[in-house]
Amino acid sequence: MNYDISYELLAKVLQKLTKARVVISTQGMHGGYSLAKRPNELRVSSIISIIEEEKPTIAECYGEDGENCFYL
């Protein structure tokens, strides 16, 4: 599967995720990246927040008035 993500962008994202201890970077010939936590311990909103370097604006709202929203 090819997502056409540049090497530079992918390197920056992985660097941020490593710094936040979401992934572990292993150097060397057989190195790479692996999750530092179990998948069920991760939240998409946390990952977005780390990558974007700001609080995410993902919300789940009940009703049409927008007052019963819960930010994820």
Helices and strands as residue ranges (DSSP letters): H 7-19, E 23-26, E 32-35, G 39-41, H 44-52, E 59-61, E 69-71
